[in-house]
Amino acid sequence: MTLSNSPNKGRDNKRRYRRKPKSDSWNKGRWSHTYGAVDLGTNNCRLLVAKPEASSFRVIDSFSRIVRLGEGVSQSGKLSDDAINRTIEALNICAEKMSKRGVSRMRCVATEVCRIASNSSEFLLRVKEEVGMELDIITTEEEAKLAMLGCSPLLDYRNQYALVFDVGGGSTELVWVRLGRGGQNDIIGWTSIPYGVVSLTERHGDVSASAGAYQAMIADVASHVDAFEKTHGIAEHIHKGRVQMLGTSGTVTTLAGVHFGLKRYNRRRVDGSWLKTSKMIEICERLARSDYEARSKEPCIGVERADLVVSGCAIVHAMYNTWPVRKIRVADRGVREGLLLGLMRDADSELENADNAAAQAETDKVV
């Protein structure tokens, strides 16, 4: 599996990013559309609306809401009525925003919780009928690929390899990548760990109620991390300084916000930042020792994440125990950005195919 991305080079990145296409290509291919991407996860519903710019895009609207669609699914196996109603309300907001912005190309995907819930098909039908939105349940492989594509601008090509992880609500995706010249990235391997911040919390409960709960969380995740390490031998490359580790999720962005002491979450400060893993693990251990009330008073955690953040810490801690990198790069981007880039590439491909077909038709006339 190969992904292509052109890394930022040169001093005038901002000027090049805002460059418009030549007049003869304006309103063709990717340039003729406004794009929308919805990522419905186990815990969050997120939207991006964007217009193309140069080789990337400019976000013109966004939305994010914690809906906890996966609440209780690890025990019941089904999406609850309350969770479905919360989610449909959020999806209606997404649909209204896309309509208002004139979105002409969109892709709306659902991930782990809809892969495992027994009533997902009924939920998707309600979404179609009540929201008018087609939700596509993507595989773990495509989820990993989209997260990797969305984060690729933050990869440092001075490294030979990258280990990208995405901590979700119901699962955690790991992607092991060989970085190539010209942004040609080969995915060597990937796996989906069946634990995310919601499912792991529901399995073990509040860590403040049990002294061993945090270590038990780490142990659950470690068995899957160790299996991935056994297959790919990543630790040896880390020891030789060949690997960049990049994390994308609410867990790592929250840890970054806590580390920087932000009074309010600031994406510009967090996205693309580097965290020393020793400092990050210190925060994880401190949060694991804290009770719910203390965690909820952290500005970048709050009451909505106070019960879930420790399970995210345990997932990160399990990875660090096996892969002790010195620094982790933080990405406040992922599946949505991957969806947008994929939609724009599809529009370009359609234009190229149409041009090729027209050229062939002219050739056939001459012959």
C-alpha positions as CSV (number, residue, x, y, z in Angstrom):
1,M,0.0,0.0,0.0
2,T,1.6,3.3,-1.1
3,L,0.6,6.8,-0.2
4,S,2.0,9.9,-1.9
5,N,2.5,13.3,-0.2
6,S,4.7,16.2,-1.1
7,P,6.5,17.5,2.1
8,N,6.6,21.3,2.7
9,K,9.8,22.7,1.4
10,G,11.2,26.2,0.9
11,R,10.9,29.4,2.9
12,D,7.7,30.7,1.4
13,N,5.3,27.9,2.3
14,K,2.4,30.2,3.0
15,R,2.6,31.9,-0.4
16,R,2.8,28.6,-2.2
17,Y,-0.1,27.1,-0.2
18,R,-2.4,30.0,-1.3
19,R,-1.4,29.8,-5.0
20,K,-4.4,29.4,-7.3
21,P,-4.4,27.3,-10.4
22,K,-3.9,28.7,-13.8
23,S,-6.9,30.2,-15.4
24,D,-7.4,27.4,-17.9
25,S,-7.9,24.9,-15.1
26,W,-10.1,27.0,-12.9
27,N,-13.5,25.3,-12.1
28,K,-12.2,22.0,-13.4
29,G,-11.4,18.8,-11.4
30,R,-11.0,19.5,-7.7
31,W,-11.5,23.2,-8.2
32,S,-15.1,22.9,-9.2
33,H,-16.3,21.6,-5.9
34,T,-16.7,22.4,-2.2
35,Y,-16.0,19.4,-0.1
36,G,-17.4,17.9,3.1
37,A,-16.2,15.1,5.3
38,V,-17.9,13.6,8.3
39,D,-16.1,11.2,10.7
40,L,-18.5,9.5,13.1
41,G,-16.6,7.6,15.8
42,T,-17.5,5.8,18.9
43,N,-17.2,9.0,21.0
44,N,-17.2,12.0,18.6
45,C,-19.0,13.3,15.5
46,R,-16.7,15.6,13.5
47,L,-17.2,17.6,10.3
48,L,-14.9,19.6,8.0
49,V,-16.0,21.7,5.0
50,A,-13.2,22.8,2.7
51,K,-12.2,24.4,-0.6
52,P,-9.1,23.3,-2.5
53,E,-5.9,25.4,-2.4
54,A,-2.7,24.4,-4.2
55,S,-2.1,20.7,-3.2
56,S,-4.2,20.9,0.0
57,F,-7.3,22.6,1.1
58,R,-8.7,25.5,3.2
59,V,-11.2,24.8,5.9
60,I,-14.2,27.1,5.7
61,D,-16.4,25.4,8.3
62,S,-16.1,22.7,11.0
63,F,-18.1,21.0,13.8
64,S,-17.2,18.6,16.6
65,R,-19.4,17.2,19.3
66,I,-19.0,14.4,21.8
67,V,-22.0,12.2,21.2
68,R,-20.9,8.9,22.8
69,L,-22.6,6.8,20.2
70,G,-20.7,3.7,21.6
71,E,-21.9,4.2,25.1
72,G,-22.7,0.7,26.5
73,V,-22.1,-1.1,23.3
74,S,-19.2,-3.1,24.8
75,Q,-21.7,-4.7,27.2
76,S,-25.0,-4.8,25.3
77,G,-23.7,-5.1,21.7
78,K,-26.2,-2.5,20.6
79,L,-26.5,1.2,20.0
80,S,-28.8,2.7,22.6
81,D,-31.8,4.9,21.7
82,D,-30.4,7.8,23.6
83,A,-27.0,7.5,21.9
84,I,-28.7,7.3,18.5
85,N,-30.8,10.4,19.2
86,R,-27.8,12.4,20.3
87,T,-25.9,11.4,17.2
88,I,-28.7,12.1,14.8
89,E,-29.0,15.6,16.3
90,A,-25.3,16.2,15.7
91,L,-25.5,14.8,12.1
92,N,-28.4,17.1,11.4
93,I,-26.1,20.0,12.3
94,C,-23.4,18.6,10.0
95,A,-25.9,18.3,7.1
96,E,-27.2,21.8,7.6
97,K,-23.7,23.2,7.6
98,M,-22.8,21.4,4.4
99,S,-26.0,22.6,2.7
100,K,-25.4,26.2,3.8
101,R,-21.8,26.0,2.4
102,G,-22.8,24.6,-0.9
103,V,-21.0,21.3,-0.5
104,S,-21.0,19.4,-3.8
105,R,-18.8,16.4,-2.9
106,M,-18.9,14.7,0.4
107,R,-18.1,11.5,2.2
108,C,-19.5,10.6,5.6
109,V,-18.0,7.6,7.4
110,A,-18.6,5.6,10.6
111,T,-15.9,3.5,12.3
112,E,-15.5,1.0,15.1
113,V,-18.8,1.2,17.0
114,C,-20.8,0.8,13.8
115,R,-18.6,-2.1,12.8
116,I,-19.5,-4.1,15.9
117,A,-23.0,-3.0,17.0
118,S,-25.7,-5.4,16.0
119,N,-28.2,-2.7,15.1
120,S,-25.9,-0.6,12.9
121,S,-28.0,-1.2,9.8
122,E,-31.1,0.2,11.5
123,F,-29.1,3.2,12.7
124,L,-27.8,3.9,9.2
125,L,-31.4,3.7,7.8
126,R,-32.6,6.2,10.4
127,V,-29.7,8.6,9.5
128,K,-30.6,8.3,5.8
129,E,-34.3,8.9,6.4
130,E,-34.1,11.7,9.1
131,V,-30.9,13.4,8.0
132,G,-30.6,12.6,4.4
133,M,-27.0,11.4,4.8
134,E,-25.4,8.2,3.5
135,L,-23.0,6.9,6.2
136,D,-20.4,4.5,5.0
137,I,-19.0,2.0,7.6
138,I,-15.3,1.7,6.7
139,T,-13.0,-1.1,7.5
140,T,-10.2,-0.9,10.0
141,E,-7.7,-1.0,7.1
142,E,-9.3,2.0,5.4
143,E,-9.6,3.9,8.6
144,A,-5.9,3.4,9.2
145,K,-5.1,4.5,5.6
146,L,-7.2,7.6,5.9
147,A,-5.7,8.6,9.2
148,M,-2.2,8.2,7.7
149,L,-3.1,10.2,4.7
150,G,-4.6,13.0,6.7
151,C,-1.5,13.2,9.0
152,S,1.1,12.8,6.2
153,P,2.0,16.5,6.0
154,L,3.4,16.3,9.6
155,L,5.9,13.4,8.7
156,D,9.6,14.3,8.9
157,Y,11.3,12.7,5.9
158,R,14.7,12.8,7.6
159,N,13.5,9.6,9.2
160,Q,13.4,6.2,7.5
161,Y,10.2,5.1,9.2
162,A,7.1,6.4,10.9
163,L,4.8,4.8,13.5
164,V,1.4,6.5,13.4
165,F,-1.3,5.8,16.0
166,D,-4.9,6.9,16.2
167,V,-6.6,6.4,19.6
168,G,-10.3,6.2,19.0
169,G,-13.3,5.5,21.2
170,G,-13.7,1.9,20.3
171,S,-10.4,0.9,18.8
172,T,-6.8,2.1,18.3
173,E,-5.2,2.0,14.8
174,L,-1.4,1.5,14.4
175,V,0.3,2.1,11.1
176,W,3.9,1.2,10.4
177,V,5.3,3.2,7.4
178,R,8.5,3.3,5.4
179,L,9.1,6.9,4.3
180,G,10.2,7.4,0.8
181,R,11.7,10.2,-1.3
182,G,9.3,12.5,-2.9
183,G,6.7,11.7,-0.3
184,Q,6.2,8.1,-1.5
185,N,5.2,6.3,1.7
186,D,4.8,2.6,1.9
187,I,2.6,1.1,4.6
188,I,4.5,-1.9,5.8
189,G,1.9,-3.0,8.3
190,W,-1.2,-2.0,10.2
191,T,-3.4,-3.3,13.0
192,S,-6.5,-2.3,14.8
193,I,-6.4,-2.8,18.6
194,P,-9.9,-3.6,19.9
195,Y,-9.6,-1.0,22.7
196,G,-10.3,2.7,22.6
197,V,-11.1,5.2,25.3
198,V,-14.7,4.2,25.6
199,S,-14.4,0.5,25.4
200,L,-11.4,0.4,27.8
201,T,-13.1,2.6,30.3
202,E,-16.3,0.5,30.3
203,R,-14.2,-2.6,30.7
204,H,-12.3,-1.4,33.8
205,G,-14.3,1.4,35.2
206,D,-13.0,4.5,37.0
207,V,-9.3,4.0,37.9
208,S,-9.7,6.0,41.0
209,A,-11.8,3.2,42.5
210,S,-9.2,0.6,42.0
211,A,-5.4,0.8,42.6
212,G,-4.7,-1.7,39.9
213,A,-7.1,-0.6,37.2
214,Y,-4.6,1.6,35.4
215,Q,-2.0,-1.2,35.1
216,A,-4.7,-3.6,34.0
217,M,-5.7,-1.2,31.2
218,I,-2.0,-1.0,30.1
219,A,-1.8,-4.8,30.2
220,D,-4.8,-5.3,28.0
221,V,-3.4,-3.0,25.3
222,A,0.2,-4.3,25.7
223,S,-0.7,-7.7,24.5
224,H,-1.7,-6.3,21.1
225,V,1.2,-3.8,20.9
226,D,3.7,-6.6,21.6
227,A,2.2,-8.7,18.9
228,F,2.6,-5.9,16.4
229,E,6.2,-5.4,17.6
230,K,6.9,-9.1,17.2
231,T,5.8,-9.0,13.6
232,H,7.7,-5.8,12.5
233,G,10.6,-5.4,14.9
234,I,10.0,-1.6,15.3
235,A,11.9,-1.3,18.6
236,E,15.2,-2.0,16.9
237,H,14.7,0.8,14.4
238,I,13.7,3.2,17.3
239,H,16.9,2.2,19.1
240,K,18.8,3.2,16.0
241,G,17.0,6.6,15.7
242,R,15.2,5.8,12.5
243,V,11.6,6.3,13.6
244,Q,9.2,9.2,14.0
245,M,6.2,8.5,16.1
246,L,3.1,10.5,15.4
247,G,-0.2,10.4,17.4
248,T,-3.6,11.6,16.2
249,S,-6.6,11.6,18.6
250,G,-8.3,13.4,21.3
251,T,-6.0,11.7,23.8
252,V,-2.7,13.1,22.4
253,T,-4.1,16.5,21.7
254,T,-5.6,16.6,25.3
255,L,-2.2,15.6,26.7
256,A,-0.5,18.3,24.7
257,G,-3.0,20.9,25.9
258,V,-2.3,19.8,29.5
259,H,1.4,19.8,29.0
260,F,1.4,23.4,27.5
261,G,-0.9,24.6,30.4
262,L,-3.5,25.9,28.0
263,K,-6.4,27.7,29.6
264,R,-8.4,26.9,26.6
265,Y,-7.7,24.4,23.8
266,N,-5.8,26.0,20.9
267,R,-5.4,23.9,17.8
268,R,-2.7,26.1,16.3
269,R,-0.6,25.5,19.4
270,V,-1.2,21.8,19.5
271,D,-1.3,20.6,15.9
272,G,2.2,19.7,14.7
273,S,3.8,20.2,18.2
274,W,6.4,17.9,19.7
275,L,6.1,16.3,23.1
276,K,8.8,14.7,25.1
277,T,7.5,11.3,25.9
278,S,9.0,11.4,29.5
279,K,6.9,14.5,30.2
280,M,3.8,12.9,28.6
281,I,4.1,9.8,30.7
282,E,4.4,11.9,33.8
283,I,1.1,13.6,32.9
284,C,-0.5,10.2,32.2
285,E,0.6,8.9,35.7
286,R,-0.6,12.0,37.4
287,L,-4.0,11.8,35.7
288,A,-4.3,8.1,36.6
289,R,-3.7,9.0,40.3
290,S,-6.3,11.8,40.2
291,D,-10.0,11.4,40.8
292,Y,-12.7,12.5,38.4
293,E,-13.2,15.9,40.0
294,A,-9.6,16.8,39.8
295,R,-9.3,15.7,36.1
296,S,-12.5,17.6,35.2
297,K,-10.9,20.8,36.5
298,E,-8.1,20.6,33.9
299,P,-9.2,23.2,31.2
300,C,-8.3,20.9,28.3
301,I,-10.1,17.9,29.8
302,G,-13.3,19.2,31.4
303,V,-16.3,17.1,32.5
304,E,-16.8,15.6,29.0
305,R,-13.4,13.9,28.9
306,A,-12.6,13.4,32.6
307,D,-13.9,9.8,32.7
308,L,-12.2,8.8,29.5
309,V,-8.8,10.5,29.5
310,V,-7.1,7.9,31.8
311,S,-7.9,5.0,29.4
312,G,-6.3,7.0,26.6
313,C,-3.3,7.5,28.8
314,A,-3.1,3.8,29.4
315,I,-3.1,3.1,25.6
316,V,-0.3,5.7,25.1
317,H,1.6,4.3,28.1
318,A,1.4,0.7,26.7
319,M,2.9,1.9,23.4
320,Y,5.7,3.8,25.2
321,N,6.7,0.7,27.3
322,T,7.3,-1.2,24.0
323,W,8.4,1.7,21.8
324,P,10.4,4.3,24.0
325,V,10.8,7.1,21.5
326,R,12.1,10.4,22.9
327,K,9.5,12.6,21.3
328,I,6.0,12.2,19.8
329,R,4.6,14.6,17.2
330,V,1.0,15.6,17.9
331,A,-1.6,15.8,15.1
332,D,-5.0,17.4,15.4
333,R,-6.0,15.9,12.1
334,G,-6.7,12.5,10.7
335,V,-9.6,10.7,9.0
336,R,-11.5,13.8,8.0
337,E,-8.5,15.3,6.3
338,G,-7.8,12.0,4.6
339,L,-11.4,12.0,3.3
340,L,-11.1,15.5,1.9
341,L,-7.8,14.7,0.1
342,G,-9.3,11.5,-1.3
343,L,-12.3,13.4,-2.6
344,M,-10.2,16.0,-4.3
345,R,-8.0,13.3,-5.9
346,D,-11.1,11.5,-7.2
347,A,-12.3,14.8,-8.8
348,D,-8.9,15.2,-10.5
349,S,-9.0,11.6,-11.7
350,E,-12.5,12.0,-13.2
351,L,-11.3,15.1,-15.1
352,E,-8.2,13.3,-16.4
353,N,-10.3,10.3,-17.5
354,A,-12.8,12.6,-19.2
355,D,-10.0,14.5,-21.0
356,N,-8.4,11.2,-22.1
357,A,-11.7,9.9,-23.4
358,A,-12.3,13.2,-25.3
359,A,-8.8,13.0,-26.8
360,Q,-9.3,9.4,-27.8
361,A,-12.6,10.3,-29.4
362,E,-10.9,12.9,-31.5
363,T,-8.2,10.5,-32.5
364,D,-10.9,7.9,-33.5
365,K,-12.6,10.6,-35.7
366,V,-9.3,11.3,-37.6
367,V,-8.7,7.6,-38.1
